[in-house]
Amino acid sequence: MLSRLYGVLMPFFVSFLLAYLLDPVVEFVQHKCRVKFRGLSVAIVLLLFVGLMTLAVYLLIPAIGREVQAAAVGVEQYFAQFDADRYFTPVQQQKIQKTLDGLNLESVLSYPEVRDALKSLAPKVGEWITGGLSWLAELVVIFIGLMYLIFLMIDFPKIRANWINYVPVQYRDKARTLVHDVDHNMNAYFRGQGLVALIVGILFAIGFCIIGMPMGIAMGLIIGVLNLVPYMQMLGIPPCILLCLVQSAQTGRPVWVTLLCLALVFIVVQTLQDMVLTPKIMGKVTGMGPAAILLSLSVWGALLGVIGMIIALPLTTLGISYYKHYIAKQPDAKKPRLPRKPILSEPSQ
């Protein structure tokens, strides 16, 4: 059923997550700035959010556009001036040429398996093209998600106050404890990981600009966004290598020098992240090893896509803690503490 309703539930889930993250800002505007109506507070927060995003795009797009144009020119020059002698020895060039000469495309296509694969692929290509043109349906989904977000942000105090009434009485204490721990872990994780990703993105952008890599600002920001998910920033290494090859062709600098500079940027930033930023900002939020982190990302990513990968670590950490205490009954497991006044309980009149 979840698989069947995935396309319907995902906009609601994303909107609920955004409403949950923006609710403290709405509370601040409503109570600290003394805004009388909740709806007006929500409108102010949304306008501020959209305004900040628009300002960031306005400031960054021109610089990124210039870098993209320069990189495109560099790629053209790179392929126009490509010299195989700089990258391959004569023996390697002969082997590559021999392999290409011996490749008979007609004989490859004559295999029944290849023909069947191409026949089955052709209708799918048409479906992909048709799906790419269905931008109107995507706009409808975005509009529905925006409506979800507005209504959830307005009704979030009611949700926070009344959710416990839908839990059976005998389970309410445990439910309060569980929801409080989820709320605490999610807030701590998102605040810390978001700050780390922002700093890392800025450091990478500065480092790429120092070594003169094309599209340095854009790649730095992309790696910063990827850093929201652990180990995902490694996906930025292949495009950075290609851009360094373009830089080498443009400047005439040896390839090994540009790649060495790129490696130094990654080593310095990664060392700062692991030795300074993560311990100071995040602390020991997860306590999991690399293998457990990758397994957690894989499982939650398969269940909820990108959103699942973002929330994977805090939920997995909480699940391990509760498993040790309530199922494994480990005496040294840290018992989740019930707050004196639960955050998600009905407020006093």
N, C-alpha and C positions, 0 to 999 in steps of 0.2 A: 504493500500500500504506500509506504514511504517513497519507494522508487517511482511509483505511478504519479504521486503528488509532488515530486521533487520540484518541478518547475513552478508550482503554485506556492509551496511552502517556503522556498528559498527567499523570495522578496520579503515576505513577512519576517523571516528569521534575521535577515540582514538589517531590516528596519528596526526590529526590536533591539538588536545589538547596538545600532547607532543611537537609538533612544536611551538605552541604558548608559552608554558612554557620555552622552550629552546631558543627561539628567542633572548631574552636579552643577553644570554651568547654568542650566535653567533655574535651579534652586538658588544659586548665587544671585542671579539677576532679579529673581522674584522677591527674595527676602532682604538681601543686602542693599540692592538698589531701590527697594520699596516700590516694586511694580505691582499694582493691585490685582491684575487679572493674569491667570496662568497662560491663557492663549496669547496675550501680548508678550509675555516673557519668552514663549516659544518662538514667536515671530521675530523678536529681537535677536535671539540666539541663532536662528536660521539665517537671518540677514547678515549677521556678523560672520558666520561660517562661510556663506557664499561670497561675501565681500573679501574675506581673507584669501579664499581660494582664487578668486578673480584677480586680486592684486598680485598674488604669487605668479599666476600664469602671465599676467601683463608684464611683470618684471623679468621673468625667466624665458618666455617664449622667444623674444627677439634675439637674445644671446644664444639660445639653443638653435634657433633657425640659422644664424650665421655660422655656427659650428657645423651644422648638418650640411650646409652648402659647401663649406670649405672641405668637409670630409668627402662629399660626393666628387668634388674636383680632384681631390687627392686620390680617390679610388680609380678614377679614369686615368690619371697620370701613372698610377701604379701598374695598371694592366697594360698601358701603352708602352711603358718603359721596362716591363718585366724582363729580367735577365736571369735565365735558369742557372747560369754559372755561379750566381751568388748563393744559391740555395742547394743545388745538387751537383755532385761530382759527375764527370763524364761517364763513369760506369753506371751510376744511377740513372742518368739521362737515357743511356742506351737501353737499360732494362724497362724504363717507363715507355719509351717509344716502341720497343718490341712488344710490350703488353698491349698497347693501343693498336698496333698494326695487326696483332693476332686476334683482336676482338671483332668477331663477325656478328653484327647486330641482327642480321637476317636469320642466322642460325639460332641465336638466342630466342628470338621471337617465334621460332618454329616449334619450340617445346609446347606440348599440350597444356602443361601446368601454367606456363606464362600466358598463353592465349586465354585460358579460362580466367586467370587473375585479372587480365586487362578487360575482359568482357564484364566481369563483376564489378570492376572499378569504375567503368564508364558511367553507369547510372548514378553511382554515388557522387561522382564529380558534378553531375548535373544537380543533384540534391544539395551539395555544398554551395554551388553558385546561387541556387535559388534561396538557400538559407541565408547567404550573405546579403542578398538583396532585400530581405524582409526586415528592413530597418524600422518600418512602422510598428511591427509587433514589439521590437525592442523598446521603442519609445513608450508604448503602452505599458510595458512592464516597469519601466523607470517611473512613469507617472503613478502607477499603482503603488510602487514602493515609497514614493514621496508622500502619498496620501496616508499610507500605513505609518510612516515616520511622524507626520504631524499629529495624527490621532493618538498614537502611542505616547508621544511626548506630553500631550495635554492630559491624558488619563493615567500617566505613570504614578502619581501619588495614590490614586485609587487602587491600581494594581499592587503597589507596594503595601498598602494597608489591608487589602482584602484577600490576598492570595492564600493566606493560611486557613481561611474558612473552608476551602475546598479540600483540605487534608483531613483525614479521620483524626478524631481527638487523641487517640492513643499514640499517634505518630507525630504529633505537632511539635513536641520538643526536639525530636531528632531532625525533623524537617527544618525547623528554625536554625538549628546548629549547622545543618548542611548548607542551607541557602546563605547563611552569614559567612561561612568559610568560602563558598564559591564567590560571593560578592567581594570579600577581602582579597582573595587570591587573584581574581580577575583584575580588580583595580590596581593592585600592586604590580602585577605583571605588565599590564598595558601601559601604565605610566612609565615604568622602568624601561621596557623594551622600546617604546616609542621614542623616549629621550635618547637611548643608545643608538637607535637607527638614525635619528636626526643628526647626532654628532658624527657618527660614522660616515653618513652621506656627505656632510660638509668636509670632513677630513679627506675623503677620497677625491672630491671635486678639487680641493686645493692641491692635493698631490698630483693629480692628473694635469692640472694647469701648470704646475711647476715643471714637470717633465715635458710639457708641450704636446701632449697627446691630443689628437683631434676629438671633438665632442667630449672634452674633459668634464665640463659642468654637467652635461646630460648623463653621462655614464656614472658620475659620482652620485647623482640623485637617484638614478635607477638602482644602483647597488645599495644605497641607503634604504630604499623601499623594500628591496629583496631581503634586507637584514631584519625585517619584522619577523621573518620565519628563520629559525636557526639553520645555519649551513646553506641557506638558499643563495647567499651572496656569491657563492662559488660559481653560479650560473653566469656571472658577469665576466669571468676570466676569458672564455673564448672570444667574445666580441672585443675585449680590450686587447687581446693579442693581435687580432686582425687590424685594429686601429693603429697599433704600434708598427705593424708592417707597412701600413699606408704612410705613417710618419717617417719611417726609414726611407721609403721611396721618394718622399717629398724633400727631405732635408739632406739625403745622401749619407746619413749617419749609419754606421754598421748596425745590422739587425740585432746582434747580440747586445749592443749597448742599450738600445731601446727596450729590449726585453728585460735586461738587467734593471733598468730604471723602473719598469713596471713591477718587477718582482720586489724591489725595495719598497715601493709604495704599499703594496699589499702586505708585506711583512711588517712594516712600521705600523700601519693602521690596525692590522689584526693583532699585533702585540699590544698596542694601546687599548684595544677593545677588551682583550682577554685579561690583561694584567691590571688595568686601571678602571676603565669604564664599567665593565660588567660587575667586578667585585664591589665597586663603590656605589653604583646605582642599583643594580639588581640584587646583590648579595647572593645568598644561596637559595634562590627562589624555587628551583626544581630539585636539585640534589640527584639528578639522574645522569647516567653515563651516556656517552655518544650513541651507543647501540640502542639503548632504550629510547633516547630522543628521536632517532631516525624511525624506530618502530612506531612510536606514538604519532609522528607526523604522517607516516604512511597510512595508519589505520584511520585517523581522524580525517585525513585528506580524502581517503576513499569514501568515507561516509558523508562528509559535508563539503568537499571540494576545498577551495582556497580558504574559506571561512573556517573550516575545520582545522586546517594547518595553522591558522593564526591562534586559535584558542586551544590547540592540542595540549601544550605543556601545562598550563595551570589546571586543566581538567584532569589530565593524567596524574599529576602530582597529588591532587586531592583524592582521586580514586585509589591510588596506592596507599595513601594515609588511612583512608577508611577501611580498605581491605585488611591492612595490618591490624587495625584495632578491633573491628567488628567481626571479621571472618577468621583471620589467622590467630586472633586473640594473643598477640605478642605483648608480653608485659612491659617491654621497653618502648612500645609504640606510643607516640605522643597523642594524647586524647584531645580532640578538638574542643576548645573551650566555648561554652555558651556565654555570650555577652550579657552584661547586666541588663541592658535594654536593647533587645534585638533591633537591628536596623530595619528589617522588613516586617515589622509588626505594626499593629494598628496604633496610630499616635493617640496620645491622650488629648482629651477635649480641652 
